[in-house]
Amino acid sequence: MNYKPSSFFFFLSISAFLCSCLRSPVEQMNTSDDTSFVHIDTGVFVVFPYDYTQYWMFKNCKPVELTDKDYETIEQVLRTSIMNYNQERTRYMQTLSADDTANKFNQKDFIIDLNRYKRQYVAVVNAKGEKEVWVNCFCGNFTQESRTSIVEVNDGGNCYFSVKINLTNKMFYDFYVNGEA
């Protein structure tokens, strides 16, 4: 067969487009609880390589690549950590409201709605051989700077939070929400 170059490139372009569409975010449905639905939107996170000079993040670790299964686990554990945080903060808001009936408290100021956040991931293998990821979350949209370097701010309240997730054990720790100014 004799193909024209323009037809070949058109076919190649269409094939690449279709393949990229087929590689859409992973979805899984399990109705056991609110954290089991997983939709991974790669437009909401960026992955950075581990930098040994960021000793506050992890110690005695090596950088590692994340797999599709890792992204699924991150999403599930992250949602669980936020659910725990939100339950605690809702109880706190209710206590404040009961003690101070003159003020109207806005639940949005107390809880985290993950849909409002962009995320930065740094993945490592720790000294025990377990895969872990540091998840840094911030309100708003990505900027050129937040796509290329870690967002670090003082204060900012629940608009900035981070958590470490052990992907091997499917557990979270060091859940930290910034303080208010």
C-alpha positions as CSV (number, residue, x, y, z in Angstrom):
1,M,0.0,0.0,0.0
2,N,1.1,3.5,-0.7
3,Y,0.2,6.1,2.0
4,K,0.4,9.8,1.6
5,P,2.4,11.5,4.3
6,S,-0.5,13.8,5.3
7,S,-2.8,10.8,5.7
8,F,-0.2,9.0,7.9
9,F,0.2,12.1,10.2
10,F,-3.6,12.5,10.4
11,F,-4.0,8.9,11.4
12,L,-1.1,9.2,13.9
13,S,-2.6,12.3,15.4
14,I,-6.1,10.8,15.7
15,S,-4.5,7.6,17.3
16,A,-2.6,9.7,19.8
17,F,-5.7,11.7,20.7
18,L,-7.8,8.5,21.2
19,C,-5.1,6.9,23.3
20,S,-4.8,9.9,25.5
21,C,-8.6,9.8,26.0
22,L,-8.4,6.2,26.9
23,R,-5.8,6.9,29.5
24,S,-8.3,9.1,31.4
25,P,-8.2,9.2,35.2
26,V,-8.7,5.9,37.0
27,E,-12.2,5.3,38.4
28,Q,-13.4,2.6,40.8
29,M,-16.7,2.3,42.5
30,N,-17.3,0.5,45.7
31,T,-20.3,1.5,47.8
32,S,-18.9,0.5,51.2
33,D,-18.2,4.1,52.3
34,D,-17.7,7.7,51.1
35,T,-14.0,7.3,50.6
36,S,-14.2,4.3,48.2
37,F,-15.1,6.2,45.1
38,V,-11.9,7.1,43.4
39,H,-11.6,9.5,40.5
40,I,-8.0,10.6,39.9
41,D,-7.9,13.9,38.1
42,T,-4.3,14.6,37.0
43,G,-5.3,18.2,36.5
44,V,-5.4,18.7,40.3
45,F,-1.9,17.5,41.2
46,V,1.8,17.6,40.2
47,V,4.5,15.2,41.3
48,F,7.9,16.5,42.4
49,P,11.0,14.3,42.8
50,Y,12.3,14.0,46.4
51,D,14.9,16.6,47.2
52,Y,17.4,15.4,49.9
53,T,17.8,19.0,51.1
54,Q,14.1,19.0,52.2
55,Y,15.0,17.1,55.4
56,W,11.8,18.2,57.1
57,M,9.7,16.2,54.6
58,F,11.3,12.8,54.9
59,K,14.6,11.4,56.3
60,N,16.6,8.4,55.2
61,C,14.6,7.9,52.0
62,K,15.1,7.4,48.3
63,P,12.9,8.9,45.5
64,V,10.4,6.6,43.9
65,E,7.9,6.7,41.0
66,L,4.2,6.5,41.7
67,T,2.0,4.0,39.9
68,D,-1.7,4.2,38.9
69,K,-2.5,2.0,41.9
70,D,-0.5,4.4,44.1
71,Y,-2.6,7.4,42.9
72,E,-5.7,5.4,43.7
73,T,-4.4,4.7,47.2
74,I,-3.4,8.3,47.7
75,E,-6.9,9.4,46.8
76,Q,-8.6,6.9,49.1
77,V,-6.4,7.6,52.1
78,L,-6.4,11.4,51.6
79,R,-10.2,11.3,51.6
80,T,-10.2,9.3,54.8
81,S,-7.8,11.7,56.5
82,I,-10.0,14.7,55.4
83,M,-13.2,12.9,56.6
84,N,-11.6,12.4,60.0
85,Y,-10.4,16.1,60.2
86,N,-13.8,17.4,59.1
87,Q,-15.7,15.3,61.7
88,E,-13.4,16.7,64.4
89,R,-13.7,20.3,63.1
90,T,-17.5,20.1,62.8
91,R,-17.7,19.0,66.5
92,Y,-15.4,22.0,67.4
93,M,-17.6,24.4,65.4
94,Q,-20.7,23.1,67.1
95,T,-19.1,23.6,70.5
96,L,-18.1,27.2,69.6
97,S,-21.6,27.8,68.3
98,A,-23.2,26.5,71.5
99,D,-20.8,28.7,73.6
100,D,-21.1,31.8,71.5
101,T,-24.7,32.1,70.2
102,A,-24.2,35.7,69.1
103,N,-21.8,34.7,66.3
104,K,-22.8,32.7,63.2
105,F,-20.0,30.4,62.2
106,N,-19.5,29.3,58.6
107,Q,-18.8,25.6,58.2
108,K,-16.6,26.4,55.2
109,D,-14.2,28.1,57.5
110,F,-13.8,24.9,59.5
111,I,-13.8,22.0,57.1
112,I,-11.9,21.0,54.0
113,D,-13.6,20.4,50.7
114,L,-11.0,18.6,48.6
115,N,-12.6,20.0,45.4
116,R,-11.2,23.4,46.3
117,Y,-7.5,22.3,46.4
118,K,-4.6,21.6,44.1
119,R,-2.0,19.1,45.3
120,Q,1.7,18.5,45.2
121,Y,3.1,15.0,45.7
122,V,6.6,13.9,46.7
123,A,7.1,10.1,46.8
124,V,9.8,8.1,48.5
125,V,10.8,4.7,49.8
126,N,11.6,4.9,53.5
127,A,14.3,3.0,55.3
128,K,11.9,0.1,55.9
129,G,11.3,-0.3,52.2
130,E,7.8,1.2,52.4
131,K,6.5,3.6,49.8
132,E,5.3,6.9,51.2
133,V,4.1,10.2,49.7
134,W,3.9,13.7,51.1
135,V,0.8,15.5,49.9
136,N,0.8,19.3,50.0
137,C,-2.6,20.9,49.4
138,F,-3.5,24.6,48.7
139,C,-6.6,26.5,47.7
140,G,-7.0,28.0,44.3
141,N,-5.5,27.2,40.9
142,F,-2.0,26.2,39.8
143,T,0.4,28.9,38.8
144,Q,3.6,28.5,36.9
145,E,5.4,28.6,40.2
146,S,3.2,26.1,42.0
147,R,3.7,23.7,39.1
148,T,7.5,23.9,39.4
149,S,8.2,24.4,43.2
150,I,6.7,23.4,46.5
151,V,4.2,25.9,47.9
152,E,5.2,27.0,51.4
153,V,3.3,29.6,53.3
154,N,2.9,30.8,56.8
155,D,-0.6,30.8,58.2
156,G,-3.5,30.7,55.7
157,G,-5.7,28.4,57.8
158,N,-7.4,25.4,56.2
159,C,-6.5,26.8,52.8
160,Y,-3.2,25.1,53.2
161,F,-2.6,21.6,54.6
162,S,-0.4,18.6,54.2
163,V,-0.4,15.0,55.1
164,K,2.0,12.0,54.8
165,I,0.6,8.8,53.5
166,N,2.2,5.4,53.8
167,L,1.1,3.7,50.6
168,T,2.4,0.3,51.8
169,N,0.2,0.3,55.0
170,K,-2.5,2.6,53.5
171,M,-2.3,4.8,56.6
172,F,-1.9,8.6,57.0
173,Y,0.1,10.6,59.6
174,D,1.4,14.1,60.2
175,F,-1.9,15.7,59.0
176,Y,-1.2,19.4,59.4
177,V,-3.4,22.4,58.7
178,N,-1.8,25.8,58.7
179,G,-2.8,28.2,61.5
180,E,-4.7,31.4,61.1
181,A,-2.9,34.8,60.9
